């Protein structure tokens, strides 16, 4: 058995997870809690950390079973073959999400700078700043191989 990444339709991650679990497939979709604010209230909602992606632990010969679930688009490919994610990478991702999300304060950050995250689920991870906006920083995490967006703390 191996871990594979599945690309889903936008905002279908939770439905795909439920459908795959009903089929008996081991599935992992990293979720984070975010506070959404509307004009009249605030609410905590769980959203996928990596939008439109779900990870499945399945045997190579049974890979096509995932297409029975509505919302599954395709497997993620690398060099012409379905991308295999190492068990240790999934464990690192799970361990990283055991923290609590919180805002961090940043200043004087420029693209190309190296930055170590001090709080939250990615605490201790180092990355390279790829973009700095008014309220956000895009950080490429070398170890995990993806980009995260960090919101600046407002004073």
C-alpha positions, 0 to 999 in steps of 0.5 A, spaced: 500 500 500 502 507 498 499 514 499 497 517 493 494 525 492 487 525 489 485 532 486 478 534 487 473 539 485 473 545 489 470 545 496 469 537 495 474 535 499 469 533 505 464 529 501 470 525 497 473 523 504 466 521 506 465 517 500 472 514 500 471 512 507 464 508 505 468 504 500 473 502 506 479 506 503 484 509 508 484 517 507 487 523 510 485 530 509 489 535 513 484 540 516 485 547 520 480 551 524 479 558 521 475 564 524 470 566 519 467 573 520 461 575 517 457 582 518 453 579 524 457 574 527 464 570 527 464 562 526 470 557 527 470 553 521 474 547 519 477 548 512 482 543 508 489 545 509 491 544 502 485 546 497 482 540 492 487 535 495 486 528 499 491 523 500 489 516 500 493 509 502 491 504 497 494 498 493 496 500 486 491 495 483 485 498 486 487 505 484 481 506 480 476 505 486 476 512 488 473 514 481 466 511 484 466 517 489 463 524 486 468 529 486 474 526 485 477 529 478 484 525 478 490 523 481 496 527 482 502 525 477 509 526 477 514 524 471 508 521 468 506 516 474 502 517 480 505 521 485 507 516 491 507 520 498 512 517 503 509 515 509 513 519 513 511 525 509 504 524 511 506 523 519 510 529 518 504 533 516 499 530 521 504 532 527 505 539 524 497 540 525 497 538 532 498 545 534 493 551 534 492 556 529 494 563 531 496 569 527 504 571 527 507 578 527 512 579 521 516 585 519 521 587 514 520 581 510 523 581 503 522 575 498 528 571 498 528 571 505 529 565 509 524 564 515 522 559 521 515 559 523 515 560 530 507 558 532 502 554 529 501 547 526 508 548 522 512 551 528 519 550 527 519 549 519 523 553 515 521 556 508 523 561 503 519 567 502 516 568 495 511 573 496 510 579 501 503 582 500 500 588 505 497 582 510 500 576 507 506 572 506 507 566 501 512 561 504 515 555 500 516 550 505 522 546 503 521 540 507 514 539 505 514 541 498 508 546 498 507 553 499 503 556 505 500 563 506 501 566 513 497 572 515 500 578 518 498 580 525 494 587 525 496 591 531 
